């Protein structure tokens, strides 16, 4: 079994290496404003998945995906040499649609706020269906009241 901490370290190193090579060595004009967000590697250290985001429209995203695909060999050899593993991990690039997820979460939060406001509006004019005091309260008997009076009087004499 492979140590999970070792796998995490290798994944972080893959992310750093790919980001560095993309920034300094790849001169493809199709490459847009790219950010390498994460990298994950399998436990056997054979396959790495690199997540990236691209600033721009769908054409910029498609161009960046094509540029990364064409530079995959250079990236794989650089990662393999730097990691010093017996086998260089194969690289797969996945577009990380963080902005789409952020928009979706914002929409969900906005709908939750409107639903909460509606509940507050309905609750403002509402009243309880039962009695104001829902619990049974024992009515003090005449004997209980007399016993309490004797105790109070006894303390006053003190």
MDAnalysis code that builds the backbone (N, CA, C; Angstrom):
import MDAnalysis as mda
import numpy as np

u = mda.Universe.empty(474, n_residues=158, atom_resindex=np.repeat(np.arange(158), 3), trajectory=True)
u.add_TopologyAttr("name", ["N", "CA", "C"] * 158)
u.add_TopologyAttr("resid", np.arange(1, 159))
u.add_TopologyAttr("resname", ["UNK", "UNK", "UNK", "UNK", "UNK", "UNK", "UNK", "UNK", "UNK", "UNK", "UNK", "UNK", "UNK", "UNK", "UNK", "UNK", "UNK", "UNK", "UNK", "UNK", "UNK", "UNK", "UNK", "UNK", "UNK", "UNK", "UNK", "UNK", "UNK", "UNK", "UNK", "UNK", "UNK", "UNK", "UNK", "UNK", "UNK", "UNK", "UNK", "UNK", "UNK", "UNK", "UNK", "UNK", "UNK", "UNK", "UNK", "UNK", "UNK", "UNK", "UNK", "UNK", "UNK", "UNK", "UNK", "UNK", "UNK", "UNK", "UNK", "UNK", "UNK", "UNK", "UNK", "UNK", "UNK", "UNK", "UNK", "UNK", "UNK", "UNK", "UNK", "UNK", "UNK", "UNK", "UNK", "UNK", "UNK", "UNK", "UNK", "UNK", "UNK", "UNK", "UNK", "UNK", "UNK", "UNK", "UNK", "UNK", "UNK", "UNK", "UNK", "UNK", "UNK", "UNK", "UNK", "UNK", "UNK", "UNK", "UNK", "UNK", "UNK", "UNK", "UNK", "UNK", "UNK", "UNK", "UNK", "UNK", "UNK", "UNK", "UNK", "UNK", "UNK", "UNK", "UNK", "UNK", "UNK", "UNK", "UNK", "UNK", "UNK", "UNK", "UNK", "UNK", "UNK", "UNK", "UNK", "UNK", "UNK", "UNK", "UNK", "UNK", "UNK", "UNK", "UNK", "UNK", "UNK", "UNK", "UNK", "UNK", "UNK", "UNK", "UNK", "UNK", "UNK", "UNK", "UNK", "UNK", "UNK", "UNK", "UNK", "UNK", "UNK", "UNK", "UNK", "UNK", "UNK", "UNK"])
u.atoms.positions = np.array([
    [0.836, -1.188, 0.000],
    [0.000, 0.000, 0.000],
    [0.877, 1.245, 0.000],
    [0.402, 2.275, -0.655],
    [1.110, 3.535, -0.721],
    [0.632, 4.436, 0.415],
    [1.553, 5.157, 0.984],
    [1.249, 6.081, 2.071],
    [0.414, 7.251, 1.540],
    [-0.751, 7.539, 2.143],
    [-1.580, 8.654, 1.655],
    [-0.867, 10.000, 1.727],
    [-0.019, 10.188, 2.716],
    [0.717, 11.454, 2.803],
    [1.678, 11.598, 1.633],
    [2.295, 10.494, 1.246],
    [3.206, 10.516, 0.098],
    [2.435, 10.835, -1.178],
    [1.262, 10.272, -1.332],
    [0.430, 10.535, -2.512],
    [0.049, 12.009, -2.557],
    [-0.340, 12.588, -1.405],
    [-0.693, 14.007, -1.356],
    [0.499, 14.891, -1.720],
    [1.677, 14.541, -1.196],
    [2.879, 15.318, -1.519],
    [3.180, 15.271, -3.018],
    [3.060, 14.085, -3.603],
    [3.304, 13.958, -5.041],
    [2.261, 14.738, -5.842],
    [1.017, 14.712, -5.414],
    [-0.032, 15.454, -6.114],
    [0.243, 16.955, -6.051],
    [0.647, 17.436, -4.903],
    [0.970, 18.854, -4.766],
    [2.167, 19.220, -5.642],
    [3.145, 18.347, -5.693],
    [4.326, 18.585, -6.519],
    [3.947, 18.592, -8.008],
    [3.059, 17.692, -8.413],
    [2.585, 17.672, -9.808],
    [1.910, 18.994, -10.142],
    [1.070, 19.491, -9.240],
    [0.380, 20.764, -9.466],
    [1.387, 21.895, -9.652],
    [2.391, 21.953, -8.766],
    [3.396, 23.011, -8.860],
    [4.208, 22.907, -10.143],
    [4.595, 21.695, -10.510],
    [5.402, 21.504, -11.711],
    [4.640, 21.886, -12.973],
    [3.397, 21.438, -13.073],
    [2.594, 21.746, -14.257],
    [2.370, 23.250, -14.357],
    [2.086, 23.894, -13.234],
    [1.877, 25.345, -13.256],
    [3.148, 26.064, -13.693],
    [4.282, 25.615, -13.211],
    [5.545, 26.246, -13.576],
    [5.860, 26.060, -15.058],
    [5.671, 24.850, -15.570],
    [5.964, 24.583, -16.983],
    [5.003, 25.341, -17.884],
    [3.723, 25.388, -17.517],
    [2.744, 26.118, -18.323],
    [3.110, 27.600, -18.356],
    [3.575, 28.132, -17.249],
    [3.908, 29.548, -17.172],
    [5.187, 29.885, -17.938],
    [6.189, 28.992, -17.886],
    [7.500, 29.361, -18.421],
    [7.859, 28.723, -19.760],
    [7.434, 27.491, -20.024],
    [7.951, 26.768, -21.181],
    [6.991, 26.621, -22.336],
    [5.712, 26.632, -22.090],
    [4.748, 26.424, -23.166],
    [4.452, 27.776, -23.817],
    [4.735, 27.869, -25.090],
    [4.559, 29.125, -25.833],
    [3.433, 29.029, -26.850],
    [2.461, 28.168, -26.607],
    [1.349, 27.974, -27.528],
    [0.429, 29.194, -27.492],
    [0.122, 29.792, -28.638],
    [-0.759, 30.975, -28.632],
    [-2.200, 30.644, -28.245],
    [-2.574, 29.400, -28.321],
    [-3.945, 29.017, -27.932],
    [-4.126, 29.028, -26.421],
    [-3.026, 29.011, -25.688],
    [-3.074, 28.957, -24.228],
    [-3.589, 30.283, -23.680],
    [-4.699, 30.241, -22.993],
    [-5.305, 31.452, -22.443],
    [-4.801, 31.746, -21.042],
    [-5.554, 32.578, -20.341],
    [-5.238, 32.912, -18.948],
    [-5.633, 31.717, -18.088],
    [-4.657, 30.871, -17.799],
    [-4.915, 29.597, -17.143],
    [-4.408, 29.625, -15.707],
    [-5.140, 28.942, -14.835],
    [-4.729, 28.734, -13.450],
    [-4.864, 27.255, -13.149],
    [-3.787, 26.659, -12.673],
    [-3.830, 25.260, -12.257],
    [-4.349, 25.247, -10.822],
    [-5.531, 24.688, -10.615],
    [-6.174, 24.770, -9.306],
    [-5.865, 23.576, -8.413],
    [-5.723, 22.382, -8.993],
    [-5.540, 21.199, -8.157],
    [-4.957, 20.077, -9.004],
    [-4.376, 19.114, -8.328],
    [-3.903, 17.897, -8.990],
    [-4.168, 16.736, -8.056],
    [-4.590, 15.649, -8.626],
    [-4.825, 14.420, -7.844],
    [-4.107, 13.290, -8.554],
    [-3.564, 12.395, -7.759],
    [-2.807, 11.286, -8.322],
    [-3.318, 10.002, -7.682],
    [-3.345, 8.933, -8.461],
    [-3.849, 7.659, -7.948],
    [-2.862, 7.092, -6.935],
    [-3.317, 6.139, -6.146],
    [-2.490, 5.560, -5.086],
    [-1.273, 4.831, -5.633],
    [-1.375, 4.292, -6.853],
    [-0.217, 3.608, -7.444],
    [0.717, 4.572, -8.173],
    [0.426, 5.866, -8.129],
    [1.244, 6.934, -8.721],
    [1.410, 6.790, -10.229],
    [0.425, 6.206, -10.899],
    [0.506, 6.000, -12.348],
    [-0.289, 7.032, -13.142],
    [-1.344, 7.581, -12.576],
    [-2.203, 8.512, -13.306],
    [-2.441, 9.759, -12.460],
    [-2.262, 10.899, -13.077],
    [-2.496, 12.173, -12.393],
    [-3.556, 12.946, -13.150],
    [-4.453, 13.556, -12.414],
    [-5.481, 14.415, -12.986],
    [-5.184, 15.838, -12.541],
    [-5.074, 16.735, -13.505],
    [-4.753, 18.134, -13.224],
    [-5.995, 18.964, -13.541],
    [-6.442, 19.748, -12.571],
    [-7.614, 20.599, -12.736],
    [-7.151, 22.026, -13.015],
    [-7.817, 22.683, -13.954],
    [-7.435, 24.044, -14.330],
    [-8.670, 24.880, -14.606],
    [-8.513, 26.190, -14.488],
    [-9.562, 27.130, -14.868],
    [-8.981, 28.073, -15.912],
    [-9.861, 28.599, -16.752],
    [-9.450, 29.520, -17.810],
    [-10.332, 30.740, -17.747],
    [-9.685, 31.907, -17.780],
    [-10.421, 33.153, -17.822],
    [-10.773, 33.450, -19.276],
    [-12.039, 33.570, -19.555],
    [-12.453, 33.869, -20.923],
    [-13.697, 33.100, -21.313],
    [-14.027, 33.194, -22.591],
    [-15.239, 32.558, -23.103],
    [-14.969, 31.105, -23.493],
    [-15.941, 30.490, -24.128],
    [-15.837, 29.079, -24.503],
    [-14.721, 28.842, -25.516],
    [-14.479, 29.816, -26.399],
    [-13.409, 29.657, -27.385],
    [-12.041, 29.629, -26.704],
    [-11.856, 30.482, -25.696],
    [-10.592, 30.498, -24.947],
    [-10.421, 29.188, -24.180],
    [-11.504, 28.667, -23.643],
    [-11.432, 27.400, -22.909],
    [-11.089, 26.255, -23.846],
    [-11.685, 26.234, -25.025],
    [-11.401, 25.172, -25.994],
    [-9.962, 25.261, -26.491],
    [-9.482, 26.474, -26.753],
    [-8.103, 26.654, -27.184],
    [-7.111, 26.217, -26.129],
    [-7.387, 26.545, -24.884],
    [-6.509, 26.145, -23.791],
    [-6.503, 24.634, -23.625],
    [-7.659, 23.999, -23.749],
    [-7.729, 22.536, -23.649],
    [-6.896, 21.894, -24.752],
    [-6.964, 22.435, -25.971],
    [-6.176, 21.897, -27.084],
    [-4.680, 22.118, -26.856],
    [-4.306, 23.280, -26.327],
    [-2.898, 23.570, -26.065],
    [-2.343, 22.638, -24.987],
    [-3.119, 22.385, -23.948],
    [-2.664, 21.468, -22.891],
    [-2.538, 20.048, -23.425],
    [-3.458, 19.670, -24.273],
    [-3.420, 18.324, -24.845],
    [-2.181, 18.144, -25.727],
    [-1.822, 19.172, -26.472],
    [-0.646, 19.058, -27.334],
    [0.658, 19.127, -26.545],
    [0.637, 19.748, -25.378],
    [1.852, 19.858, -24.554],
    [1.933, 18.750, -23.505],
    [1.054, 17.781, -23.585],
    [0.989, 16.728, -22.572],
    [2.302, 15.947, -22.471],
    [2.957, 15.686, -23.587],
    [4.213, 14.928, -23.568],
    [5.310, 15.676, -22.829],
    [5.458, 16.964, -23.117],
    [6.450, 17.789, -22.426],
    [6.162, 17.842, -20.935],
    [4.917, 18.043, -20.608],
    [4.529, 18.112, -19.192],
    [4.786, 16.790, -18.476],
    [4.454, 15.687, -19.132],
    [4.642, 14.376, -18.511],
    [6.126, 14.091, -18.292],
    [6.969, 14.401, -19.267],
    [8.400, 14.135, -19.093],
    [8.986, 15.019, -18.000],
    [8.551, 16.263, -17.908],
    [9.046, 17.158, -16.864],
    [8.620, 16.672, -15.488],
    [7.367, 16.277, -15.365],
    [6.864, 15.768, -14.083],
    [7.586, 14.478, -13.705],
    [7.782, 13.587, -14.664],
    [8.454, 12.319, -14.386],
    [9.882, 12.510, -13.910],
    [10.623, 13.405, -14.559],
    [12.006, 13.670, -14.152],
    [12.064, 14.297, -12.767],
    [11.162, 15.233, -12.499],
    [11.190, 15.940, -11.224],
    [10.766, 15.056, -10.058],
    [9.815, 14.163, -10.283],
    [9.344, 13.304, -9.194],
    [10.311, 12.164, -8.911],
    [11.080, 11.742, -9.902],
    [12.037, 10.664, -9.695],
    [11.391, 9.314, -9.456],
    [10.231, 9.099, -10.029],
    [9.534, 7.824, -9.876],
    [9.982, 6.863, -10.976],
    [9.725, 5.592, -10.750],
    [10.065, 4.584, -11.760],
    [9.264, 4.807, -13.032],
    [7.982, 5.135, -12.865],
    [7.102, 5.382, -14.013],
    [6.569, 6.811, -13.924],
    [6.638, 7.525, -15.018],
    [6.044, 8.863, -15.063],
    [4.535, 8.714, -15.079],
    [3.845, 9.478, -14.243],
    [2.385, 9.374, -14.273],
    [1.817, 9.970, -15.552],
    [0.790, 9.331, -16.082],
    [0.107, 9.902, -17.240],
    [-0.750, 11.066, -16.744],
    [-0.859, 12.094, -17.555],
    [-1.579, 13.300, -17.151],
    [-2.908, 13.401, -17.883],
    [-3.922, 13.777, -17.151],
    [-5.239, 14.071, -17.722],
    [-5.632, 15.456, -17.230],
    [-6.096, 16.288, -18.140],
    [-6.467, 17.648, -17.789],
    [-7.985, 17.766, -17.763],
    [-8.501, 18.347, -16.673],
    [-9.943, 18.505, -16.493],
    [-10.220, 19.974, -16.209],
    [-11.144, 20.533, -17.000],
    [-11.536, 21.924, -16.775],
    [-12.338, 22.004, -15.485],
    [-11.893, 22.839, -14.586],
    [-12.528, 23.014, -13.277],
    [-13.488, 24.193, -13.382],
    [-14.780, 23.908, -13.409],
    [-15.776, 24.957, -13.610],
    [-16.211, 25.575, -12.288],
    [-15.269, 26.185, -11.610],
    [-15.523, 26.791, -10.308],
    [-16.512, 27.945, -10.433],
    [-16.358, 28.768, -11.456],
    [-17.244, 29.930, -11.597],
    [-18.691, 29.499, -11.812],
    [-18.912, 28.423, -12.557],
    [-20.274, 27.924, -12.743],
    [-20.855, 27.422, -11.427],
    [-20.034, 26.748, -10.649],
    [-20.496, 26.258, -9.349],
    [-20.781, 27.412, -8.400],
    [-19.961, 28.456, -8.454],
    [-20.188, 29.633, -7.616],
    [-21.507, 30.297, -7.983],
    [-21.782, 30.429, -9.277],
    [-23.051, 31.014, -9.716],
    [-24.230, 30.180, -9.223],
    [-24.104, 28.853, -9.336],
    [-25.184, 27.967, -8.902],
    [-25.424, 28.099, -7.394],
    [-24.353, 28.147, -6.622],
    [-24.494, 28.286, -5.161],
    [-25.100, 29.638, -4.814],
    [-24.696, 30.703, -5.518],
    [-25.280, 32.022, -5.281],
    [-26.771, 32.027, -5.578],
    [-27.178, 31.355, -6.656],
    [-28.602, 31.255, -6.976],
    [-29.356, 30.491, -5.900],
    [-28.768, 29.406, -5.393],
    [-29.406, 28.648, -4.326],
    [-29.546, 29.478, -3.051],
    [-28.511, 30.239, -2.718],
    [-28.580, 31.095, -1.533],
    [-29.629, 32.190, -1.695],
    [-29.733, 32.759, -2.883],
    [-30.738, 33.794, -3.129],
    [-32.150, 33.228, -3.002],
    [-32.363, 32.026, -3.536],
    [-33.698, 31.424, -3.411],
    [-33.995, 31.064, -1.958],
    [-32.977, 30.664, -1.206],
    [-33.181, 30.368, 0.214],
    [-33.532, 31.645, 0.980],
    [-32.886, 32.757, 0.630],
    [-33.201, 34.028, 1.290],
    [-34.636, 34.452, 1.010],
    [-35.092, 34.307, -0.229],
    [-36.469, 34.690, -0.546],
    [-37.462, 33.765, 0.162],
    [-37.128, 32.484, 0.252],
    [-38.017, 31.557, 0.961],
    [-38.058, 31.893, 2.448],
    [-36.914, 32.258, 3.037],
    [-36.896, 32.651, 4.445],
    [-37.695, 33.927, 4.673],
    [-37.587, 34.882, 3.757],
    [-38.346, 36.120, 3.879],
    [-39.845, 35.831, 3.799],
    [-40.235, 34.923, 2.937],
    [-41.652, 34.551, 2.821],
    [-42.140, 33.883, 4.113],
    [-41.323, 33.013, 4.683],
    [-41.696, 32.359, 5.943],
    [-41.818, 33.402, 7.057],
    [-40.899, 34.355, 7.120],
    [-40.978, 35.415, 8.132],
    [-42.230, 36.268, 7.940],
    [-42.575, 36.542, 6.695],
    [-43.778, 37.335, 6.416],
    [-45.022, 36.590, 6.884],
    [-45.082, 35.286, 6.612],
    [-46.245, 34.497, 7.031],
    [-46.289, 34.326, 8.545],
    [-45.120, 34.238, 9.174],
    [-45.075, 34.022, 10.614],
    [-45.419, 35.287, 11.393],
    [-45.314, 36.450, 10.766],
    [-45.573, 37.705, 11.475],
    [-47.021, 37.802, 11.938],
    [-47.963, 37.354, 11.147],
    [-49.370, 37.449, 11.522],
    [-49.925, 36.156, 12.095],
    [-49.091, 35.194, 12.358],
    [-49.569, 33.892, 12.827],
    [-49.741, 33.895, 14.341],
    [-50.566, 32.972, 14.819],
    [-50.734, 32.773, 16.256],
    [-50.809, 31.270, 16.516],
    [-50.593, 30.903, 17.753],
    [-50.571, 29.487, 18.109],
    [-51.953, 28.869, 17.936],
    [-51.978, 27.604, 17.547],
    [-53.240, 26.904, 17.324],
    [-53.871, 26.499, 18.643],
    [-53.073, 26.265, 19.658],
    [-53.602, 25.810, 20.940],
    [-53.696, 26.938, 21.943],
    [-53.702, 26.553, 23.220],
    [-53.757, 27.524, 24.306],
    [-52.427, 28.266, 24.411],
    [-52.458, 29.450, 24.984],
    [-51.203, 30.173, 25.179],
    [-50.239, 29.401, 26.094],
    [-50.766, 28.674, 27.061],
    [-49.945, 27.845, 27.951],
    [-50.233, 26.386, 27.588],
    [-49.341, 25.752, 26.805],
    [-49.632, 24.400, 26.331],
    [-49.447, 23.317, 27.393],
    [-48.823, 23.634, 28.511],
    [-48.557, 22.630, 29.530],
    [-49.561, 22.754, 30.657],
    [-49.885, 21.627, 31.255],
    [-50.800, 21.632, 32.389],
    [-50.075, 22.167, 33.612],
    [-50.730, 23.048, 34.297],
    [-50.166, 23.628, 35.512],
    [-51.038, 23.167, 36.659],
    [-50.401, 22.635, 37.691],
    [-51.157, 22.189, 38.863],
    [-51.680, 23.412, 39.602],
    [-52.981, 23.400, 39.843],
    [-53.598, 24.479, 40.607],
    [-53.299, 24.226, 42.077],
    [-52.793, 25.212, 42.786],
    [-52.504, 24.987, 44.209],
    [-53.820, 24.826, 44.997],
    [-53.833, 23.823, 45.852],
    [-55.003, 23.584, 46.701],
    [-54.974, 24.552, 47.886],
    [-56.090, 24.620, 48.593],
    [-56.175, 25.482, 49.772],
    [-55.208, 25.000, 50.840],
    [-55.032, 23.667, 50.976],
    [-54.112, 23.124, 51.975],
    [-52.661, 23.518, 51.665],
    [-52.290, 23.497, 50.355],
    [-50.932, 23.875, 49.959],
    [-50.654, 25.340, 50.280],
    [-51.671, 26.199, 50.064],
    [-51.484, 27.615, 50.356],
    [-51.302, 27.849, 51.845],
    [-52.064, 27.127, 52.687],
    [-51.936, 27.273, 54.133],
    [-50.567, 26.792, 54.602],
    [-50.062, 25.710, 54.018],
    [-48.758, 25.176, 54.408],
    [-47.646, 26.160, 54.048],
    [-47.757, 26.830, 52.895],
    [-46.756, 27.812, 52.495],
    [-46.793, 29.012, 53.437],
    [-48.011, 29.425, 53.880],
    [-48.131, 30.565, 54.797],
    [-47.474, 30.255, 56.129],
    [-47.629, 29.013, 56.639],
    [-47.034, 28.646, 57.919],
    [-45.508, 28.670, 57.823],
    [-44.962, 28.205, 56.726],
    [-43.509, 28.200, 56.578],
    [-42.977, 29.618, 56.529],
    [-43.653, 30.505, 55.843],
    [-43.203, 31.880, 55.745],
    [-43.282, 32.556, 57.106],
    [-44.382, 32.309, 57.832],
    [-44.540, 32.902, 59.153],
    [-43.476, 32.368, 60.089],
    [-43.162, 31.066, 59.977],
    [-42.149, 30.459, 60.840],
    [-40.780, 31.064, 60.611],
    [-40.480, 31.465, 59.422],
    [-39.172, 32.064, 59.122],
    [-39.111, 33.480, 59.681],
    [-40.254, 34.157, 59.709],
    [-40.247, 35.539, 60.176],
    [-39.969, 35.618, 61.675],
    [-40.366, 34.616, 62.426],
    [-40.190, 34.648, 63.872],
    [-38.711, 34.507, 64.244],
    [-37.964, 33.748, 63.429],
    [-36.631, 33.364, 63.527],
    [-35.704, 33.800, 64.455],
])
